[in-house]
Amino acid sequence: MPRIGSSDLTVFPLALGGNVFGWTADEATSHQVLDAYTGAGGDFIDTADVYSAWGDGNSGGESETVIGSWFAASGKRDDVTIATKVSQHPAFPGLSAGNVAKAARASLQRLGTDRIDLYYAHFDDQDTPLEETVRAFDQLVREGLVRYTAISNYSDERAAEWIRIAKEHDLAVPVAIQPHYNLVTREPYESDIAPLAAREHLGVVPYFALAAGFLTGKYRTEQDFAGKDREGQVSGYFSDQGLAVVDALSEIASAHSAEIASVALAWLQAQPDVVAPIASARNTEQLPALLASAELDLSAEELQTLTDVSAAVPAAS
């Protein structure tokens, strides 16, 4: 089980994304997915206080509320590492000290727990002095409300500055970073964030690990995604070079009698400092391919094949 950076948290090598809970997966279905994931050995759940404010009739916090009701029903709170994030909830925007304190408590209430294992600054807040934010996160650790702090969607310069401030003032130092990273979006992560993660011993927890479904192989023609919810996201990957990556994934998947998604996730899991890619499942039928990545051993040659073919993708370089 990989360890999250310099923390004492060890987790299953695939994080279950909570963005769909209370949105495209209703409460009952979400509970089934959580039961199946943990039943298969999974123990790392990723959410955010904003999930899923964009859904019809939603106002933010739906995912945390669903996870909280599952904790209450299953009794499995102590069996999982829960990660959530702050800065984007409509009622708690930004990273001022007061907002971070209020947002964290609101998340704890929705989750029905007394501590957050991994608390991320979701997006950089340039309007708040960084030291104020770092101190606010440290205060949550000192109060026992948060075990470890983390950063998401920060540039390497701003992330490095956060870490410098934390070390200089003996404050909680982040143990993880969450970047947009997958086989068809390798930059700017590999050039900018990866060296920082290696230098500062940060655990890397990539999101969009399957490129909005493109790396599952279900989008082979433009007709496959035309008019779908994810058309805008997927169309950016749709090119001869992007399809070549899917073809390579398909060939390797066939050799292992595996799903394409499993291979795409296994490539990510094999990258330096990557702890656990995040992938979501709207239903239990989508879970097996995700979970299988944890048991899939790709050869050095297979990993290199995928690295080489994906380097040609415009979005990846």
N, C-alpha and C positions, 0 to 999 in steps of 0.2 A: 504494500500500500504506500503510495507516494506521500511525502511530507510536504505541507504547504510552507515553502520558504524556510525561515528560521524558527517557525512556530513549533509547538508540540502536537499540532493537528495532523493526523494521517487520515487520508480519505481514499475512497474508491476512485479509480482513474477516469471516471466519467461523471461529471456534475449534471444533475437533472435541472433543466431550466424551468423556472416557475412563471415565465411570462404568459403562458397560455392559460394558467389557472384562473378561473373566474372570468375568462374571456371566450376563447374558442373551446375550452373544456369547462363544463359546468362543475359544480362542487362534487357531485357524486362521481363523475368520470375522473376528476382530478384525484379524488381519494383512491380510486381504483389504480390509477397510474402510480401514485405514491406507494400504495401497498405492494404493487408488482415490482417497482424499482427497489424498495428496501428488502422485499422478499428474495430478490436475486443477489443481495449483498451490497446494494448501493447505499451510500450514507452521506452524500454531499448534495445539498439542495441550494440552488441559487435563485434569489428573487430580488425585488427592489420595491421601495415604497410606492413608486409611480405605477407599477404594473396593476391593472391595465387601464389607466385613465383614458386612453384613446378609444376604448370600446364603447359601444352604444349604451347609454345609461350608467356608465361607470364614472367614478370620480377619483380613482386611485386607491391603492391599498387592498384591492380585491384579492390579489394573489396571496398576500400575507394573511388575510383573513381566512382564506381557504386552507392554507397550510396550518394555521392556528387551530382550525376546527378539526383537521386531520390529527394534529398532535393530541388534541383532547380525546378524540375517538380511538386512536391507536395506542396511545401511551408510549410512543416511540421518540419523544423529544430528546431523551438522553442518548439515543442510538444514532443520531445524525448530527452532522455539522451544518448549521444554517448560516448562509451568507445573505445579507441584504444591503441595500444602498440608499443614500440620501443625496438630495439636491434637486430632484425633478418632480416631486409630488406637488400638485397644484396648490395645496395648502401650506407646503413647506419648501418653497423654492430657495435655492442657493445654499451657501455653506458658511453663513455667519454663525458665530458661537451660539447665539440664542436659538437660531433655527435648528442647528444640529442637535442641540439638547432636546428640543421639543419633538423633532422628527424621530429621534431614536426612541423616545418614550412611547410615541404613537405606534411605532413599529413593534415594540415589545408588547404593547397591549393587543394589537391585532394578532400577533403570533402566539399570544398566550404563554409567554415564557419570561424568565427573569434575566436572560442574557442572550446577546447576539454573538455568535462565535467569530464571525468575520464581517466587519462593517466597512463598506466601501464608500469613498467619495465618488459618486456616480459620474459626474462631469465637473471639470474645473470651473470654479467661480472666480473670474478675473476681477469682480467688483468687491471681493472680500480679501483683506490682507491674508496671505497664505499662513502666516504665523498664527493668526487668529483661528483659522480652521484646524491647524495642526494641534493647537492647544485644546480646542474643543473636543477633538477626537481623543486626545490623551486623557481629558477629564472623564470621559465615558469609561475608559479603561480603569482609571483610578477608582471610579465608583462601582466597578464590577458589573456594569451594564453591557460592556463589550469586552470580549477576550482579546481580539487582535484587530488591528486596523489595516486597511488596504485602499488601493487607488484604482480607478477605472477611467479610461478615455483621457488620460493625461499625456501631454507631450513628454518626451524624455527630459527636457530641460526643467519643466515644472515638477515632474516626479522627483528628479534629482534634488531640486530645491526643497521640496517637502522633506525628503530624507535628511538633507543637511541641517535643516531647522530642528528636526526631531533629535538628531544626534547632538547638536550643539547645546540644546537646552534640556537634554536628558528626558525627552518625551517619548511616547510610544512610537516606535519605528514601524512603518508598514511591512507586512510580511508577504503581500501578494499584489499582483497587478493584473488587470483584466483588459486585454486589448482585442481589437477586431483582427482576427488571424485565422486563415484557413488556406487550403491549397490554391485558391484563386485570388486570395488577397494576402500576400506575404509582406508587402510594404505598406506603411513605413515600419511595421513591427520589426522585421529582421535587421534593418539598418539602425534603427533608433532605440527601440525598447529592449530588444534582446540583449545588447551589450550591458545596458543598465541592470536588467534582471540578473545577469550573470555576476556582475560586479557587486551588487547589493544583496545577493542571495534572496531574490524575490521569487515566490512561486507564481507561475504564469497560468492563468485560467482563461483561455480564449473563448470569446463569444462569436456568434455567427459561424460556428465551427463547420456547419454544413452549407454555408453560403445560401441561406434562405431556402434550402431544399435543392439547390442546383447540384450539390455533390451527393445527392441520393440517386441520381440518374433518371429521375422522373421527368426531367425537362430536356427532351432530345430535339424538339422542333419548336419554332416560335408559337405554333398552335397549342402546344402543351401548357403554355403559361399565359397566353393572351386572355385578357379579361379577368384573370385571377387576382386575388388579394395581393400576391407577392410579385405581380408583373413588373413593377418598377424596380424591385430589388434584383430579380432574376435576370432581367433583360441586360443589366450591366455586365453579367458574366457570359452572356450568350455570344460566343464568337467561335471561329474555327479552333483557336488555341484553347478556349475553355472546354469545348467539346472533346478535344484531344485528351484533356485531363480526365474527363469522364470515361473516355474509351480505355485509357490506361488503368483507371480504377476498376472498370468492368472486367478487364482481362485478368488482373490480379485477384479480384474477387472470385472469379470463376475457378482459378487455380486453388483457392482455399475453400471452395464451396461456401462462400460468404456473401453478404450483401455489400453493395457498393458503399453505402454509408459507413459500414463497419470499417472498411479499408481507409476511407477518408479520415475517420476519427483516429484510427490506429497510427496513421502517418503523423498526425498532430501529437499524439501521446508519445511518440518517439523523438520529438524535437527537444533540444536541451531546455531544461528548467520548466517545461510544461508539466503541470501537476495533473490537470483534468480539464479537457475541453467541456464546454457547456452545450448540451443538446436538449431540446424540448420534445415532448410527446403529447399529442392531443388526445391519445387513447392508448390502451394497452397494446394494441396491435403494432404500434410504431416502436415499442420499447425493445423487443428482442434484438433488432439490428444495432441499436445503440449500445446495449449492454454487451453484445458480442465483441465489441471493439476491445474490451478489457482483456479478453482471452486470445486475441488475434496477434500472433507473432509474425511480423513481416521480415523478410530477409534484408540484409544490407543492400542487395542488388535491387530488390523491389522498392525499398525506400528511396534509393538513388534515382530509379526510373521516374518515380512520382515527382521528386524534387526537380529533375531535369525538365520534364514535360511541362510542369507548372510554371517554370521560370519564363516561359514564352508568353504567358497570359498577360495582356496589357494591364489588367488590374492588379497583377501580382508583382509587378516590377516598377 
